[in-house]
């Protein structure tokens, strides 16, 4: 389990948007990385960063929700169907 820490959402020079521990050190390993396509950035204009923030917040909310609670590595194989990538249309 992660210890309590402040997090920041940052757009890197390569265009990736990352969620990482806040602080002075720019070489911190991201907790999560989001890549938004150039087409989507063009469509959303300056709002693509707001989209990224909403997506990261949704993930954090899920981790601290009852749906996530009680999950641990002993409950199943990470290759179970539940953990396979899903395509949403």
ZIRA-V81522 format. One record per helix or strand of 3 or more residues. SS is the DSSP state (H for helix, E for strand). FROM is the first residue (numbers start at 1). TO is the last residue. If there is no record, write none. Layout:
ss:from:to
SS:FROM:TO
SS:FROM:TO
//
This chain:
ss:from:to
E:7:11
E:17:21
E:32:34
H:38:63
H:73:75
H:81:83
//
